[in-house]
Amino acid sequence: MQITSAIEAVSGIQAGDTVVIGGSGGGHAVPEALLEALEARFLAEGAPRDLTTVHPVGLGDKSTKGAHRLRHPGLLRRVVCGTVVDAPGIADAAARGEIELFCLPQGSLSQLMRESAARRPGLFTSVGVGTYVDPRLGGGSQGAPASDAPSAAITIDGQDLIHYAPVVAQVAFLRGTTADERGNVSMEGEAYFGEMLSMAQAVHNAGGSVVVQVARTVPAGSLPPKSVKVPHFLVDLVVVEPDQPVTYATPVSPAYAGQVRVPLDDLAPLPTGPRGLIARRAARELVAGAVCNLGSGISTGVSVAAAETGLIDEVVLTNEQGLVGGLPMSGLDAGAAVNYDAMLDQPYQFDFYDGGGLDIAFLSFAEVSSRGDVNISRFGGRIVGVGGFVNISESASTMVFSGTLTAGGLVTSWDRDAGRLTIVEEGRARRFVSEVEQICFNGALAAQRGQRVRFITERAVFEVRPGGLELVEVAPGIDVDRDVRPQLGFDLVVSPDLVLMDRALFDSSY
């Protein structure tokens, strides 16, 4: 192991290399100094060119950092990742056809790192069959056409599957907290473990170079052996970055590192209006003893809503990054959690998810069809990707999708005295449409799997029934023919057992 600078660490990367990058979302264990150095080298030298990057989770602050640094024309040939919502420059480059972009299920990519480490013949999975990541339906391609797709459609014993080819990478960019003088790396200060060990093993076994960014070094033998996440023989280079933040938005957080617990009273309250209302209504789907996943967007508010009612201690909230228990965070810190019981390596969390371990999952939606198909990956000319959405939505016994009925400028008001919701200004864009642009959740296949599926909005609740989507609840004061039916891109089916949403939800949210 050699300690070096970030600039020196990236100097050996060659044109056409494949680089696997650890980290999650808004800076959680992201080796930012290495990405910054790679960008600086390219801008100074015009090299390396035509790289392939592989990172299961989207990386960036939605502005200037993370994978966004690698957007410059010529630097990348291909990006394989879960999402690019955090890296707008990558999404824009793909939309212009400048790079190949494959947005694939976060869980499948995470598990693929482990398969690649063992030099097995890749990952074989049913996750994603019937969605846009299925090679039969496009294989997750979101950018320039590619002749050598990373996945293929196969059938084994009559079952349709997806085969992801193993990743053979020349370089790994990883991050830890502490490295000892031998190169053993611990992650005690991180908000996320990810698949750091699998990535290091995969690149080492392929003869590549493993580069780890850490905050500090300590003498050999001073790290508790059980704290070592990546052993020294897998580490080639260490870059010390003393001021690395726990996330882009939060410089220091012992709570995210699991070192302290925080009083629930210190948590930010739910927002007023539709977002808080929807989170509170979604939280009504929780049942004692349930193991749940909370996705991004409005769904992150379910944890705060559960804390408000005291139900937080009766359920197990998890996120796909590997946190078990506690309260998952929102905004740029989504993917972190506080007061959690355990932090798992990400592949193992997805093993549990894919195996049907989730009782309830809460996710957001961008588009919904009359069949209950959901799109979050590409809409309105915007490339987003799917993150862990496909793994989560296919495995949970109950799916709760949350979002406003229309998007872009929606304004509502609540008359507490009259107990009446009013749509003051309708959103400019429909979200319930005749056909979704890309299928990320297949409503028909969900029905075959026997999943219970609900869609919760600020004025109506829908459920997937044998005939498709059906209206089952409506807000007080809302007229179905005036406020719901005209905003749908399909014929509305109203349940004969239609009920009113509880007005107490609105009193608490407005």
Kinemage of the C-alpha trace (Angstrom):
@kinemage 1
@onewidth
@group {chain A} dominant
@subgroup {mainchain}
@vectorlist {calphas} color= white
{ca met a 1} P 0.000 0.000 0.000
{ca gln a 2} L 1.216 3.476 -0.899
{ca ile a 3} L -0.059 6.833 0.366
{ca thr a 4} L -0.286 9.310 -2.474
{ca ser a 5} L -2.121 12.412 -3.677
{ca ala a 6} L -5.426 12.280 -5.527
{ca ile a 7} L -3.785 13.634 -8.695
{ca glu a 8} L -1.093 10.963 -8.587
{ca ala a 9} L -3.680 8.283 -7.855
{ca val a 10} L -5.579 8.976 -11.082
{ca ser a 11} L -2.473 9.408 -13.250
{ca gly a 12} L -2.309 5.728 -14.199
{ca ile a 13} L -5.827 5.463 -15.589
{ca gln a 14} L -5.678 4.617 -19.288
{ca ala a 15} L -8.010 5.317 -22.207
{ca gly a 16} L -10.836 2.801 -22.340
{ca asp a 17} L -10.465 1.682 -18.720
{ca thr a 18} L -13.438 0.647 -16.614
{ca val a 19} L -13.660 2.337 -13.208
{ca val a 20} L -15.990 1.122 -10.449
{ca ile a 21} L -16.940 3.829 -7.945
{ca gly a 22} L -18.222 3.313 -4.425
{ca gly a 23} L -20.600 5.577 -2.575
{ca ser a 24} L -24.230 6.567 -2.554
{ca gly a 25} L -26.341 9.510 -3.585
{ca gly a 26} L -25.539 12.803 -1.916
{ca gly a 27} L -21.967 12.135 -0.888
{ca his a 28} L -22.395 9.109 1.376
{ca ala a 29} L -18.927 7.486 1.301
{ca val a 30} L -18.322 8.996 -2.140
{ca pro a 31} L -14.576 9.341 -2.979
{ca glu a 32} L -15.071 12.935 -4.095
{ca ala a 33} L -11.387 13.886 -4.079
{ca leu a 34} L -10.665 11.150 -6.625
{ca leu a 35} L -13.511 12.226 -8.907
{ca glu a 36} L -12.333 15.844 -8.657
{ca ala a 37} L -8.778 14.799 -9.511
{ca leu a 38} L -9.919 12.760 -12.507
{ca glu a 39} L -11.874 15.743 -13.804
{ca ala a 40} L -8.875 18.042 -13.301
{ca arg a 41} L -6.547 15.671 -15.116
{ca phe a 42} L -8.895 15.408 -18.088
{ca leu a 43} L -9.340 19.172 -18.329
{ca ala a 44} L -5.570 19.669 -18.189
{ca glu a 45} L -4.439 16.797 -20.442
{ca gly a 46} L -7.471 15.721 -22.439
{ca ala a 47} L -6.913 12.256 -21.001
{ca pro a 48} L -7.934 9.624 -20.130
{ca arg a 49} L -10.701 9.214 -22.695
{ca asp a 50} L -13.547 6.800 -23.368
{ca leu a 51} L -13.833 5.479 -19.820
{ca thr a 52} L -16.616 3.228 -18.566
{ca thr a 53} L -17.820 3.948 -15.052
{ca val a 54} L -19.907 1.573 -12.949
{ca his a 55} L -21.563 2.737 -9.716
{ca pro a 56} L -24.706 1.023 -8.413
{ca val a 57} L -26.048 4.179 -6.754
{ca gly a 58} L -26.348 7.606 -8.310
{ca leu a 59} L -23.561 9.954 -7.203
{ca gly a 60} L -23.804 13.722 -6.886
{ca asp a 61} L -25.292 16.781 -5.250
{ca lys a 62} L -27.628 17.539 -8.194
{ca ser a 63} L -25.289 20.368 -9.158
{ca thr a 64} L -21.509 20.186 -9.466
{ca lys a 65} L -20.180 17.158 -7.584
{ca gly a 66} L -20.024 13.389 -7.850
{ca ala a 67} L -20.424 11.731 -11.231
{ca his a 68} L -21.397 15.119 -12.687
{ca arg a 69} L -17.666 15.958 -12.689
{ca leu a 70} L -17.130 13.371 -15.435
{ca arg a 71} L -19.599 14.898 -17.892
{ca his a 72} L -16.978 16.479 -20.172
{ca pro a 73} L -17.156 15.327 -23.811
{ca gly a 74} L -14.660 12.577 -24.531
{ca leu a 75} L -13.980 11.537 -20.952
{ca leu a 76} L -16.697 8.875 -20.819
{ca arg a 77} L -17.872 6.304 -23.311
{ca arg a 78} L -20.330 4.492 -21.056
{ca val a 79} L -21.979 4.888 -17.646
{ca val a 80} L -23.653 1.958 -15.910
{ca cys a 81} L -25.497 2.998 -12.752
{ca gly a 82} L -28.773 2.998 -10.898
{ca thr a 83} L -29.727 6.620 -11.437
{ca val a 84} L -28.399 9.949 -12.718
{ca val a 85} L -30.819 12.189 -10.847
{ca asp a 86} L -27.887 13.386 -8.711
{ca ala a 87} L -25.618 14.061 -11.718
{ca pro a 88} L -27.446 16.299 -14.222
{ca gly a 89} L -24.436 16.612 -16.528
{ca ile a 90} L -24.410 12.856 -17.126
{ca ala a 91} L -28.141 12.833 -17.840
{ca asp a 92} L -27.751 15.729 -20.287
{ca ala a 93} L -24.822 14.076 -22.080
{ca ala a 94} L -26.832 10.882 -22.465
{ca ala a 95} L -29.865 12.792 -23.755
{ca arg a 96} L -27.645 14.388 -26.406
{ca gly a 97} L -26.356 10.946 -27.417
{ca glu a 98} L -22.781 11.756 -26.383
{ca ile a 99} L -22.414 8.753 -24.075
{ca glu a 100} L -23.933 5.350 -23.562
{ca leu a 101} L -26.002 5.237 -20.384
{ca phe a 102} L -27.520 2.152 -18.825
{ca cys a 103} L -29.696 2.877 -15.783
{ca leu a 104} L -30.175 -0.540 -14.218
{ca pro a 105} L -31.591 -1.770 -10.893
{ca gln a 106} L -29.381 -0.643 -8.033
{ca gly a 107} L -29.750 -3.963 -6.262
{ca ser a 108} L -28.776 -5.986 -9.318
{ca leu a 109} L -25.665 -3.857 -9.861
{ca ser a 110} L -24.783 -4.149 -6.187
{ca gln a 111} L -25.113 -7.937 -6.276
{ca leu a 112} L -23.204 -8.013 -9.569
{ca met a 113} L -20.174 -6.551 -7.785
{ca arg a 114} L -20.149 -9.588 -5.513
{ca glu a 115} L -20.562 -11.992 -8.445
{ca ser a 116} L -17.737 -10.235 -10.278
{ca ala a 117} L -15.475 -10.514 -7.228
{ca ala a 118} L -15.934 -14.284 -7.278
{ca arg a 119} L -15.381 -14.376 -11.051
{ca arg a 120} L -18.700 -16.135 -11.468
{ca pro a 121} L -20.439 -15.835 -14.847
{ca gly a 122} L -22.425 -12.763 -13.827
{ca leu a 123} L -25.812 -12.260 -12.193
{ca phe a 124} L -28.946 -14.164 -13.201
{ca thr a 125} L -32.139 -12.603 -11.882
{ca ser a 126} L -35.861 -12.248 -12.527
{ca val a 127} L -35.809 -8.713 -11.111
{ca gly a 128} L -36.767 -6.273 -13.846
{ca val a 129} L -38.448 -8.723 -16.219
{ca gly a 130} L -41.372 -6.889 -17.797
{ca thr a 131} L -39.881 -3.444 -17.149
{ca tyr a 132} L -37.742 -1.141 -19.254
{ca val a 133} L -34.544 -2.715 -17.854
{ca asp a 134} L -35.543 -6.049 -19.424
{ca pro a 135} L -33.366 -6.580 -22.546
{ca arg a 136} L -36.599 -7.572 -24.297
{ca leu a 137} L -37.825 -4.005 -23.652
{ca gly a 138} L -34.670 -1.949 -24.137
{ca gly a 139} L -32.288 -3.229 -21.477
{ca gly a 140} L -32.198 0.024 -19.524
{ca ser a 141} L -30.480 1.983 -22.308
{ca gln a 142} L -30.987 5.736 -21.857
{ca gly a 143} L -28.248 7.198 -24.057
{ca ala a 144} L -26.352 6.522 -27.264
{ca pro a 145} L -26.927 3.116 -28.905
{ca ala a 146} L -24.521 0.389 -27.808
{ca ser a 147} L -23.478 -2.762 -29.614
{ca asp a 148} L -22.326 -4.572 -26.468
{ca ala a 149} L -25.114 -4.271 -23.926
{ca pro a 150} L -24.304 -5.214 -20.310
{ca ser a 151} L -27.280 -7.573 -20.046
{ca ala a 152} L -29.068 -10.236 -22.070
{ca ala a 153} L -32.465 -11.916 -21.964
{ca ile a 154} L -32.381 -15.618 -21.165
{ca thr a 155} L -34.854 -18.337 -20.226
{ca ile a 156} L -34.073 -21.113 -17.745
{ca asp a 157} L -36.590 -23.888 -17.064
{ca gly a 158} L -39.269 -21.798 -18.720
{ca gln a 159} L -38.619 -18.718 -16.554
{ca asp a 160} L -37.670 -15.442 -18.194
{ca leu a 161} L -34.537 -13.990 -16.589
{ca ile a 162} L -31.982 -11.231 -17.102
{ca his a 163} L -28.279 -12.051 -17.238
{ca tyr a 164} L -25.839 -9.279 -16.312
{ca ala a 165} L -22.308 -9.897 -17.529
{ca pro a 166} L -19.584 -9.697 -14.863
{ca val a 167} L -17.763 -6.387 -14.500
{ca val a 168} L -14.056 -6.510 -15.312
{ca ala a 169} L -12.604 -3.231 -14.084
{ca gln a 170} L -9.085 -1.829 -14.103
{ca val a 171} L -9.618 0.686 -11.277
{ca ala a 172} L -11.733 1.015 -8.131
{ca phe a 173} L -12.413 4.377 -6.441
{ca leu a 174} L -13.495 3.658 -2.869
{ca arg a 175} L -13.795 5.547 0.397
{ca gly a 176} L -13.295 4.709 4.050
{ca thr a 177} L -12.704 6.609 7.256
{ca thr a 178} L -9.343 5.327 8.483
{ca ala a 179} L -6.427 3.440 6.951
{ca asp a 180} L -3.627 1.982 9.008
{ca glu a 181} L -0.028 1.954 7.779
{ca arg a 182} L -0.493 -1.449 6.168
{ca gly a 183} L -3.549 -0.332 4.216
{ca asn a 184} L -6.361 -1.886 6.259
{ca val a 185} L -9.402 0.352 5.847
{ca ser a 186} L -12.265 0.925 8.293
{ca met a 187} L -15.528 2.839 7.737
{ca glu a 188} L -16.547 3.847 11.263
{ca gly a 189} L -17.340 7.438 10.286
{ca glu a 190} L -19.375 6.669 7.165
{ca ala a 191} L -23.117 6.823 6.624
{ca tyr a 192} L -23.034 3.877 4.235
{ca phe a 193} L -21.063 0.672 3.628
{ca gly a 194} L -22.271 -0.152 0.120
{ca glu a 195} L -20.274 -2.842 -1.637
{ca met a 196} L -16.788 -1.493 -0.899
{ca leu a 197} L -15.380 -4.936 -0.098
{ca ser a 198} L -16.889 -6.583 -3.189
{ca met a 199} L -15.585 -3.806 -5.434
{ca ala a 200} L -12.094 -4.105 -3.964
{ca gln a 201} L -12.128 -7.878 -4.386
{ca ala a 202} L -13.440 -7.671 -7.950
{ca val a 203} L -10.802 -5.196 -9.125
{ca his a 204} L -7.964 -6.906 -7.247
{ca asn a 205} L -8.909 -10.306 -8.692
{ca ala a 206} L -8.986 -8.787 -12.175
{ca gly a 207} L -5.453 -7.431 -11.743
{ca gly a 208} L -6.544 -3.826 -11.364
{ca ser a 209} L -5.721 -1.029 -8.952
{ca val a 210} L -7.767 -0.287 -5.807
{ca val a 211} L -7.611 3.335 -4.659
{ca val a 212} L -9.181 4.276 -1.321
{ca gln a 213} L -9.822 7.806 -0.060
{ca val a 214} L -9.775 8.139 3.749
{ca ala a 215} L -9.879 10.921 6.321
{ca arg a 216} L -6.839 9.799 8.311
{ca thr a 217} L -4.140 7.200 8.803
{ca val a 218} L -3.115 5.442 12.011
{ca pro a 219} L -0.264 3.127 13.023
{ca ala a 220} L -0.368 -0.487 11.930
{ca gly a 221} L -2.218 -2.722 14.350
{ca ser a 222} L -4.250 0.061 15.925
{ca leu a 223} L -7.530 -0.624 14.111
{ca pro a 224} L -9.843 -3.098 15.856
{ca pro a 225} L -9.807 -6.112 13.510
{ca lys a 226} L -13.603 -6.332 13.365
{ca ser a 227} L -13.785 -2.713 12.182
{ca val a 228} L -11.724 -3.383 9.040
{ca lys a 229} L -13.974 -3.331 5.989
{ca val a 230} L -11.264 -3.701 3.303
{ca pro a 231} L -8.121 -5.669 4.257
{ca his a 232} L -4.715 -4.326 3.322
{ca phe a 233} L -3.805 -6.809 0.588
{ca leu a 234} L -6.685 -5.514 -1.534
{ca val a 235} L -5.562 -1.873 -1.303
{ca asp a 236} L -2.976 -0.401 -3.683
{ca leu a 237} L -3.189 3.336 -3.054
{ca val a 238} L -4.508 5.469 -0.208
{ca val a 239} L -5.399 9.146 -0.581
{ca val a 240} L -5.851 11.141 2.624
{ca glu a 241} L -8.566 13.798 2.565
{ca pro a 242} L -8.891 15.076 6.157
{ca asp a 243} L -11.955 17.224 5.536
{ca gln a 244} L -14.113 14.682 3.715
{ca pro a 245} L -17.743 15.316 4.791
{ca val a 246} L -20.082 12.534 5.826
{ca thr a 247} L -22.419 13.714 3.020
{ca tyr a 248} L -22.365 16.688 0.671
{ca ala a 249} L -25.008 18.436 2.783
{ca thr a 250} L -23.750 17.414 6.232
{ca pro a 251} L -20.037 17.883 7.021
{ca val a 252} L -20.104 15.979 10.312
{ca ser a 253} L -22.748 13.660 11.759
{ca pro a 254} L -21.984 11.105 14.466
{ca ala a 255} L -25.674 10.149 14.186
{ca tyr a 256} L -25.319 9.157 10.523
{ca ala a 257} L -22.251 7.132 11.511
{ca gly a 258} L -24.310 5.340 14.145
{ca gln a 259} L -22.163 6.657 16.991
{ca val a 260} L -24.939 8.574 18.802
{ca arg a 261} L -28.721 8.602 18.926
{ca val a 262} L -30.762 11.756 18.462
{ca pro a 263} L -34.033 12.771 20.161
{ca leu a 264} L -36.969 12.454 17.800
{ca asp a 265} L -37.977 15.998 18.749
{ca asp a 266} L -34.871 17.226 16.923
{ca leu a 267} L -36.147 15.958 13.578
{ca ala a 268} L -37.517 18.438 11.040
{ca pro a 269} L -41.317 18.365 10.931
{ca leu a 270} L -43.260 17.305 7.882
{ca pro a 271} L -43.941 20.093 5.383
{ca thr a 272} L -47.390 21.633 5.331
{ca gly a 273} L -49.768 21.083 2.467
{ca pro a 274} L -49.969 18.119 0.069
{ca arg a 275} L -46.556 16.603 0.808
{ca gly a 276} L -47.141 16.317 4.539
{ca leu a 277} L -50.686 15.112 3.979
{ca ile a 278} L -49.632 12.380 1.572
{ca ala a 279} L -46.886 11.168 3.910
{ca arg a 280} L -49.357 10.993 6.799
{ca arg a 281} L -51.917 9.119 4.695
{ca ala a 282} L -49.237 6.713 3.470
{ca ala a 283} L -48.165 6.069 7.061
{ca arg a 284} L -51.706 4.857 7.756
{ca glu a 285} L -50.754 1.760 5.722
{ca leu a 286} L -48.207 0.751 8.372
{ca val a 287} L -49.043 -2.185 10.599
{ca ala a 288} L -47.257 -3.246 13.777
{ca gly a 289} L -44.417 -5.659 13.132
{ca ala a 290} L -44.038 -4.765 9.454
{ca val a 291} L -40.605 -4.626 7.833
{ca cys a 292} L -40.697 -1.701 5.416
{ca asn a 293} L -38.668 0.196 2.852
{ca leu a 294} L -38.882 3.956 2.465
{ca gly a 295} L -37.923 5.337 -0.929
{ca ser a 296} L -37.013 8.901 -1.863
{ca gly a 297} L -39.263 11.901 -2.381
{ca ile a 298} L -42.509 12.173 -0.449
{ca ser a 299} L -42.088 8.637 0.887
{ca thr a 300} L -39.201 9.668 3.145
{ca gly a 301} L -41.754 11.621 5.171
{ca val a 302} L -43.426 8.384 6.244
{ca ser a 303} L -40.755 7.969 8.932
{ca val a 304} L -41.597 11.358 10.482
{ca ala a 305} L -45.313 10.602 10.239
{ca ala a 306} L -44.723 7.288 12.005
{ca ala a 307} L -42.750 9.074 14.717
{ca glu a 308} L -45.640 11.528 15.191
{ca thr a 309} L -48.046 8.709 15.939
{ca gly a 310} L -45.644 6.657 18.041
{ca leu a 311} L -45.752 3.788 15.557
{ca ile a 312} L -42.070 4.183 14.757
{ca asp a 313} L -41.118 1.724 17.517
{ca glu a 314} L -43.575 -0.922 16.274
{ca val a 315} L -42.249 -1.223 12.718
{ca val a 316} L -38.850 -1.742 11.132
{ca leu a 317} L -37.988 0.944 8.591
{ca thr a 318} L -35.145 0.191 6.194
{ca asn a 319} L -33.563 1.714 3.142
{ca glu a 320} L -31.890 -0.020 0.249
{ca gln a 321} L -28.473 1.367 1.157
{ca gly a 322} L -28.362 -1.145 4.012
{ca leu a 323} L -29.755 0.693 7.043
{ca val a 324} L -32.071 -1.294 9.309
{ca gly a 325} L -34.314 0.423 11.862
{ca gly a 326} L -34.339 4.050 12.944
{ca leu a 327} L -35.448 6.888 10.714
{ca pro a 328} L -34.236 7.216 7.119
{ca met a 329} L -33.300 10.755 6.103
{ca ser a 330} L -34.643 12.840 3.221
{ca gly a 331} L -33.451 15.449 0.717
{ca leu a 332} L -29.764 15.368 -0.249
{ca asp a 333} L -29.116 13.174 2.793
{ca ala a 334} L -31.548 10.469 1.610
{ca gly a 335} L -29.817 7.138 2.018
{ca ala a 336} L -28.575 7.979 5.494
{ca ala a 337} L -30.485 7.272 8.703
{ca val a 338} L -30.383 8.034 12.412
{ca asn a 339} L -31.026 5.786 15.415
{ca tyr a 340} L -30.671 2.690 13.252
{ca asp a 341} L -30.092 -0.803 14.621
{ca ala a 342} L -27.710 -2.097 11.966
{ca met a 343} L -25.825 -1.124 8.833
{ca leu a 344} L -25.525 -3.950 6.306
{ca asp a 345} L -23.456 -4.178 3.170
{ca gln a 346} L -25.798 -3.152 0.372
{ca pro a 347} L -25.804 -6.482 -1.536
{ca tyr a 348} L -27.150 -8.271 1.529
{ca gln a 349} L -29.959 -5.768 1.946
{ca phe a 350} L -31.019 -6.439 -1.614
{ca asp a 351} L -30.790 -10.195 -1.081
{ca phe a 352} L -33.377 -9.751 1.672
{ca tyr a 353} L -35.527 -7.513 -0.524
{ca asp a 354} L -35.381 -9.741 -3.600
{ca gly a 355} L -36.279 -12.742 -1.469
{ca gly a 356} L -39.600 -11.196 -0.483
{ca gly a 357} L -38.625 -9.990 2.981
{ca leu a 358} L -40.433 -6.646 2.746
{ca asp a 359} L -43.974 -6.454 4.077
{ca ile a 360} L -44.608 -2.901 2.844
{ca ala a 361} L -42.658 -0.529 0.611
{ca phe a 362} L -43.271 3.174 0.116
{ca leu a 363} L -42.104 4.663 -3.196
{ca ser a 364} L -42.873 7.694 -5.324
{ca phe a 365} L -44.227 7.866 -8.867
{ca ala a 366} L -43.879 10.137 -11.865
{ca glu a 367} L -46.417 8.523 -14.224
{ca val a 368} L -49.135 5.933 -13.641
{ca ser a 369} L -51.249 4.107 -16.214
{ca ser a 370} L -54.758 2.673 -15.898
{ca arg a 371} L -53.183 -0.788 -15.440
{ca gly a 372} L -51.091 0.402 -12.521
{ca asp a 373} L -47.833 0.600 -14.473
{ca val a 374} L -45.439 3.128 -12.929
{ca asn a 375} L -42.703 5.208 -14.527
{ca ile a 376} L -40.006 7.072 -12.633
{ca ser a 377} L -37.056 6.618 -15.006
{ca arg a 378} L -37.667 8.942 -17.947
{ca phe a 379} L -40.418 11.514 -18.427
{ca gly a 380} L -40.900 14.995 -19.799
{ca gly a 381} L -37.555 14.805 -21.621
{ca arg a 382} L -35.738 14.120 -18.331
{ca ile a 383} L -33.575 11.053 -17.661
{ca val a 384} L -33.658 9.904 -14.036
{ca gly a 385} L -33.077 6.152 -13.797
{ca val a 386} L -34.513 3.723 -11.263
{ca gly a 387} L -32.136 3.271 -8.326
{ca gly a 388} L -33.480 0.504 -6.106
{ca phe a 389} L -37.058 1.027 -7.294
{ca val a 390} L -37.324 -2.137 -9.398
{ca asn a 391} L -35.929 -4.475 -6.734
{ca ile a 392} L -38.108 -2.960 -4.026
{ca ser a 393} L -41.366 -2.686 -5.943
{ca glu a 394} L -41.260 -6.263 -7.225
{ca ser a 395} L -40.538 -7.858 -3.868
{ca ala a 396} L -42.775 -6.156 -1.309
{ca ser a 397} L -46.087 -7.775 -0.365
{ca thr a 398} L -47.751 -4.348 -0.272
{ca met a 399} L -46.712 -1.424 -2.464
{ca val a 400} L -47.678 2.129 -1.546
{ca phe a 401} L -46.870 4.712 -4.224
{ca ser a 402} L -47.092 8.379 -3.247
{ca gly a 403} L -47.347 11.602 -5.214
{ca thr a 404} L -49.622 14.473 -6.151
{ca leu a 405} L -52.365 13.859 -8.705
{ca thr a 406} L -50.968 16.535 -11.022
{ca ala a 407} L -47.527 18.125 -11.158
{ca gly a 408} L -46.167 21.615 -11.703
{ca gly a 409} L -47.914 24.448 -9.901
{ca leu a 410} L -50.513 22.519 -7.903
{ca val a 411} L -51.995 24.684 -5.113
{ca thr a 412} L -54.512 23.403 -2.588
{ca ser a 413} L -56.198 24.793 0.505
{ca trp a 414} L -58.018 23.272 3.447
{ca asp a 415} L -61.002 24.873 5.128
{ca arg a 416} L -60.682 23.570 8.684
{ca asp a 417} L -64.107 24.820 9.749
{ca ala a 418} L -65.962 23.327 6.785
{ca gly a 419} L -63.713 20.263 6.515
{ca arg a 420} L -63.232 20.809 2.804
{ca leu a 421} L -60.232 20.518 0.453
{ca thr a 422} L -60.139 22.937 -2.475
{ca ile a 423} L -57.967 22.765 -5.575
{ca val a 424} L -56.937 26.412 -5.938
{ca glu a 425} L -54.598 25.902 -8.892
{ca glu a 426} L -54.332 22.673 -10.846
{ca gly a 427} L -50.944 21.296 -11.769
{ca arg a 428} L -49.865 21.784 -15.370
{ca ala a 429} L -48.930 18.151 -16.055
{ca arg a 430} L -50.908 14.958 -15.783
{ca arg a 431} L -49.291 12.128 -13.859
{ca phe a 432} L -52.040 9.556 -14.428
{ca val a 433} L -51.768 8.870 -18.150
{ca ser a 434} L -52.984 6.413 -20.776
{ca glu a 435} L -49.496 4.935 -21.272
{ca val a 436} L -46.338 5.537 -19.268
{ca glu a 437} L -43.187 6.459 -21.160
{ca gln a 438} L -41.178 3.652 -19.557
{ca ile a 439} L -42.396 0.801 -17.362
{ca cys a 440} L -40.504 0.627 -14.068
{ca phe a 441} L -43.274 -1.258 -12.261
{ca asn a 442} L -45.538 -3.583 -14.216
{ca gly a 443} L -49.060 -3.465 -12.798
{ca ala a 444} L -50.244 -6.605 -14.591
{ca leu a 445} L -47.297 -8.661 -13.336
{ca ala a 446} L -47.861 -7.274 -9.828
{ca ala a 447} L -51.417 -8.581 -9.962
{ca gln a 448} L -50.070 -11.989 -11.005
{ca arg a 449} L -47.673 -11.913 -8.067
{ca gly a 450} L -50.582 -11.163 -5.728
{ca gln a 451} L -49.221 -7.834 -4.544
{ca arg a 452} L -51.484 -5.260 -2.922
{ca val a 453} L -50.836 -1.928 -4.665
{ca arg a 454} L -52.079 1.518 -3.656
{ca phe a 455} L -51.511 5.021 -5.039
{ca ile a 456} L -51.922 7.868 -2.568
{ca thr a 457} L -52.397 11.478 -3.658
{ca glu a 458} L -53.510 14.670 -1.934
{ca arg a 459} L -57.124 14.225 -3.025
{ca ala a 460} L -57.624 10.558 -3.919
{ca val a 461} L -56.430 7.027 -3.194
{ca phe a 462} L -56.393 4.379 -5.923
{ca glu a 463} L -55.872 0.645 -5.723
{ca val a 464} L -54.925 -1.880 -8.391
{ca arg a 465} L -57.820 -4.291 -8.769
{ca pro a 466} L -58.306 -7.134 -11.316
{ca gly a 467} L -59.663 -4.669 -13.878
{ca gly a 468} L -56.941 -2.088 -13.324
{ca leu a 469} L -56.803 1.107 -11.286
{ca glu a 470} L -59.829 1.883 -9.109
{ca leu a 471} L -60.644 4.939 -6.990
{ca val a 472} L -61.218 3.808 -3.378
{ca glu a 473} L -60.903 7.030 -1.308
{ca val a 474} L -61.504 10.706 -1.961
{ca ala a 475} L -60.742 13.789 0.110
{ca pro a 476} L -63.531 15.702 1.851
{ca gly a 477} L -64.810 18.465 -0.426
{ca ile a 478} L -63.483 16.850 -3.597
{ca asp a 479} L -65.978 16.197 -6.408
{ca val a 480} L -64.892 13.145 -8.411
{ca asp a 481} L -66.302 14.424 -11.718
{ca arg a 482} L -64.871 17.921 -11.255
{ca asp a 483} L -61.561 17.357 -9.464
{ca val a 484} L -60.417 13.831 -10.280
{ca arg a 485} L -61.836 12.431 -13.509
{ca pro a 486} L -60.713 15.335 -15.797
{ca gln a 487} L -57.112 14.998 -14.565
{ca leu a 488} L -56.762 11.374 -15.661
{ca gly a 489} L -55.682 10.193 -19.085
{ca phe a 490} L -58.005 7.203 -18.946
{ca asp a 491} L -61.537 6.246 -17.947
{ca leu a 492} L -61.935 6.269 -14.187
{ca val a 493} L -63.330 3.264 -12.359
{ca val a 494} L -64.866 4.221 -9.011
{ca ser a 495} L -65.190 1.618 -6.287
{ca pro a 496} L -68.754 0.955 -5.135
{ca asp a 497} L -67.283 1.146 -1.637
{ca leu a 498} L -65.712 4.608 -2.096
{ca val a 499} L -64.933 6.256 1.263
{ca leu a 500} L -63.768 9.677 2.455
{ca met a 501} L -60.172 10.220 3.541
{ca asp a 502} L -59.923 11.019 7.247
{ca arg a 503} L -60.254 14.777 7.777
{ca ala a 504} L -57.828 14.543 10.722
{ca leu a 505} L -55.033 14.036 8.149
{ca phe a 506} L -55.857 17.421 6.624
{ca asp a 507} L -56.219 19.184 9.973
{ca ser a 508} L -52.673 18.032 10.803
{ca ser a 509} L -51.199 18.976 7.444
{ca tyr a 510} L -52.571 22.433 6.616
